[in-house]
Amino acid sequence: MEPNVAARALSAATEITTTVLSGDDPDAVLPMVVRSAVQLADADLGLLMVRDEDGGVTVEAAYGADTTGLVGLVLPPESAAGRVAGGAEPVFADDVTSDPRTSQFVPAELAGYGPFAAAPFGTGGKQLGVLTVYRSPRRAPFDTGTGELLTAFAGQAGVVLALADGADARHRLTLYQERERIARELHDVVVQRLYAAGMQLDRVYRRLHRRFARAERDRLGEAIEQLDQTIEEIRGTVRELRSPEPVPEPPDAGDLAESARSEVRIAGELLGYPPTLELSGELAGIPGERGDHIRAALREALSNVVRHSGASEVRVTLERDEGEVRLRVRDNGCGVPADVARRGLRHLAERADAAGGRFDVNSSPSMGTMVALEIPL
């Protein structure tokens, strides 16, 4: 290899590596790779093709005098480019339109070229596709030195992009795990404490209602309302934290049975008697978001019982079968008062609808209230 050619190859590889490591979008680097390949091989056209799931290849970047209609062009797995992208040896042809290894799959857009070379883009487990270069029919074929140079350059550039993409994926996974940890702390610790504090304040407010001056009652009522609003805002933050870029598997939310026992225990302390809790089926390992729907419904239903129902009996039933999780909260109280805000219940209905489930509330002064939620798994 001539010294000046080797120097240009090293300079091009260094430029690509520096650009990738600077954090630029790998897709923006592809045209740079093709341009460098054309210049190094003294070619008239260069194409970078990425391997598809079916083994074919799709042109992602092109560089040359005329690249009209080339980006997005698809070649079959049996084509020379498809075979090289699939792990075959590099291909070098004096004429792409007559060589038996290439002629059968030359699209009309490339029929005006002669000398052809195809080298794998990346190597081994980091192989992404194929890099091809073309010369006009009147020019000399690519010699051995140029072929070796193109193969080395394509392999190195592909590996740099693959490693950068892997590093970005690891960074996104780490970020997601940290967001999930923060969401879990907010959900399991902060919301629980605010919820318990609000319920205690509400209990004091109802017991001492007649002893407070009107201004004091109003201030306490506003404090309770602000706690409710804060809890709802934190829940919204938790949902946002748990909705970053998709990951292969949703996080496991832990044991739903233990969560139910905790919610019932808090409600029992505020009611002055323990609600009945019936559990059925395997309630551990339910996907995080679906488990959150159940927890939210149970908390909202028990909160309404404590605040408004005056019930002397409460029964909570939570069961899981192969297809869904079902929650029922029944009380023998006075029903949901007409003047009570139903924002929480509407929110639960929206949750159920988004999850493909059902949410129902049946309430009357004579029969009490029954809250039902069904979430498919």
N, C-alpha and C positions, 0 to 999 in steps of 0.2 A: 504494500500500500504506500502510495506517495506520501511524503511527510506533510505536505500542505493539505491533502485529503484527510489524513488522520487527524490533523489539528482541527479541521473544520468539523469532523465527526465528534471529537471531544468537546468542542465549543457548543455544538448543537445539543448534545446530551446534557451538558452542564446547564444550558439555558432552560431546557425542559425540566430538569430536576429542581432547579431553583424556583421556577414558576409554580410547580406543583407543591413544593414544601412551603411556599409563601401563603398557601391556603386558598389559591384560586380554584374555581370550579374545574374539576378534571375535564368536563366537556369542552371548556374553553381552550384547553391545551391541545385537543386533537388536531385542529387546523395547523398549529405550530409543528406538530409531529409530521404531518403530511408535507408541509412546505419544506422542512429540513430534509426529508427523505428524497424529495424531487431534486433539491439542490445537490445533495451528496451523490445521488446516482446519475446526475446530469440527464434527467428524464423530462418528458414533456407533460406528463400527467401523473398524479399520485392519488391513491384512494386508501382510506383507512376503513376497514370493514369490521364490524363487531358480530360475533357469533350469536345466533338466535337459539332458542330452546330446541327447535326442530333440526338443528345442525346447519341450516342455511346461514348466509351472512348478509348484513345490511350495511350499505355505505353510510357512515356517520360523518365523514369529512372528506373534502376533495380539494385539490390544488392543481392549477394548470391554466393554460390559456383559455380553455372552454370547459367549464364544469356544469353547464346547464343540464338539469334533469338527472344529475348523478347522485346527489345526496338523497337517500331514501331508496335507492335502487337495491333490489334483493336478488341475490344469486343462490341457486340451490346447493344442497350439501354435496352433490356430485360434481360441481364445478371445481376448477383448480383452486380457487380462493376458498371454497367451502372445505375442500380436503385438507388444505394447509392449516386452516383455522381449527380443524378437528384433530390436528396432531401429525399430519403427514409431513414429509420432507419439503423444504422450499422448492419451488418450481421456477425454472428459467427457460424461456422459449424464444426462438429467433423471430417467430411470427405468431401472435396470439390467435390469428384467424385461420391458420393452416396446421398448426401443431396438433396432432391427435389428442394430446392431453388437455388441450384448452379449447379447441375450435367449436366443439359441440355446444358449449354453454356461453358463447360470447354474445352479449346483448347488443342490440342495434346501436346503442349509445357509445360502445367501445369498438365497433367494427372498423373504424378508421385508423386504428393503431396497429403497430407491428411488434417490435421487441417488447417482451413482457417479463416481469419478475414478481414473485410472490413470496413473502417471508412471514413467519408467524409473529404476531404482535404479542410479546410476552413469551415466557418459557415455562414448561412444566405445569405445575398447579396454578401458576399465575397467568396462564395464556388467556387472552381476551378476544383475539380475532386474527386478522391478517392485514398486512401492509403490502399494497401492490403498486408498481410503477410501470409506466408505458412510454415508449418512444414512437415517433412517427415512422411509417413504413420505410422511408428513405434513409433512416439512420442505422448505425451499426448495432448489433445485439449487445446486451450487457455482458461484460467479461466476468471472469471468475472472481477477480478482486472486488469488483463492484458488487457482485452477488454476496460475497462474504461480508462486505461492509454493510450492505442493506440488512442482512440477517442479524448481524450483531447489534446494529442500531435499533431495529424493530424490537428485538428481544429486550434490550435494556430499557427503552422507552415504555414498553408495555409493563414491565415489572415495576418501574417507578410509579406509574399510574395505579396499578393494582395495590401496591403497598400503601400508597396515599389514601386510596379508597378504604382499605382495611383499617388504617389508623383513624380515619374519620368515623367509621362505623363503631370502633371501640370507644371513641370519645362520646358519640351519641348515646351508646349504651350506658357509659358511666354517668352521663348527665341524667338519663332517665332514671337510673337507680337512685341517684341523689334526690331527684324530684319525688320519687315514690317514698323515700324515707321521710322527707319533710311532710308529704301528704299524710302518711301514716301517723306521724307525731301529732299533726293538727287534728286528725280525725279521732284518734284513740285517746288523746290526752286533753288537748285544749277544749274541743267541743264537749267532751264528757263533763269537764269541770264547769264550763259555762252553763251547760244544760242543768246540772245538779244545782248550781247557784240560783239559776232562774226559777227552778221549781221550788226551792226553799223560800225565795222571796215571794213567790206567788202564794205559797201556803200561808206565810205570815200576813200578807196583804188581805187574804180572805178571812183569816181568823180575827184580825184586828181592824177590819174595815170600819166598824162603827166608832172606834176610839180615835181614829185619825181625823184631823181637820181636813177640809176639802183640798186645800193646797198640798198638804202632805200626801194625801191619797193620790193626787194627780202626779206628784213627783215620783212616787213609788211605782205607779202604773207606767209612767214613762220609762223608768229604769228597767222594768220588766220587758217592755216593748223593745228597748234598745238592745237588751241581751238577746232577744229573739232575732232581731235583725242582724246582730253580730254573728250569731250561730249560722244563720242562713248565708251570710257573706263568706264565712270560713268554709262552709260546705261547697260554695261555688268555687273558691280557691282550690280546694282539694280536687274537685272535678277537673279544673284546668290543669293542675299539676299532673294529674293522672292521664292527661290526654296529649302527650307529645307525639313525636313521629311514631308510626306503628312499630311494634316489636313482635317477634315471632310468637310469644306466648303471653297472655295477660297475667298480671301478678296474682298470686293466691292470697285471699283475704284472711285466711286462718279459719278458726272454728266458729261457725255461725251459732252453734249451740251455746258456746261460752258467752258470745255477745248477747244472745237473748237472755241468758241468766243474769247478766250484768244490768241490762235495761229493766228487767222485771224487779230486780233487787232495789234499784233506785226508786222505781215507782212505788214499791211496797213501803219503803221508808216514808215517803210523802203521803201515801194513802192511810197509813196506820195499820194496814193488814196486807199480807202477801197475796198477790194475784196467783191464780193457778196457771202453771206452765206445763204444757204437754209437748214433748219432742218426739219426732219419728223420722227414721231414715238416717242416712249418712250426711251430716251437716258440715263436715270439714272439707276443705279443698274446693269450695264453690268459688268460681272466678270473681275477682275483686269487685268489679262494677256491679255485678248482679247481687253479690252479698251486700253491697252498700245500699241497693234499693230496698232490700228486706230490712236492714237496720234502720233506715230512714223512716220506713212505714211503721215499724214497731215503736220507734221513739215518738213519732208524731201521734200515733193512736193513744199511747199511754199518757202522753202529755195532755191530750184532750180529756182523757178520763180524770186525771188528777185535777185539772183546772175547772172543768165545767160539768161533769156528769153527776157528782154526788152519789156515785154507785157504791153499793156495799159488796158487790161481787164482780170480779174481772177474771176472764179466762183467756189465756193466750195459747194458741195451737200453731205449731210450726212443724211442717213435714216436707220431706223430699222423696220423690220417686225417680224413676229413670228419666223422666222428661221435664220436670219442673219442680219448683219450690213453692209451697203454699203457706200463707200466713193468715190467721184469723185472730182478731182481737174483739171479744164480746164483753159488754158490761150491762148491768141492769139499771143504769142511771136514767136521767131525764132526757137523754138525747142531746144532739148538738144544738145549742141555742141559736135562734135566728140572727141575733145581733153579734155573733162571734165571727171574726174574720176567718175565711176558709182558704187563705193563701197556702198554708201548709198542705192541705188536702189536695188542692189543685196541682201543687208541685209534684205530689206523689202520683197523681193521675198522669202527668206528663212523663214522669220517669217510667211508669209502667208501659205507656204507649211507645216510648222510644225503645224499650227492651222487647217489644212484641208481646207484652203480657196484658193483664187486666187488673183494674183497681175499682173497687166498689165500696160505697158507704151506705148502709141502711140505718136510719135513725128515726126514732119517734119518742115522744114523751112517755108513752106507756110501756114500750118494749125495750128501751135502751138503744144502744148503738152496736153495730157490727161493722168492723173494717176488714176488708178482704183484699189480699194482693196475691196474684199468681204470676210468677216469673219463669219463662221457659229457660232451660239450660242449653 
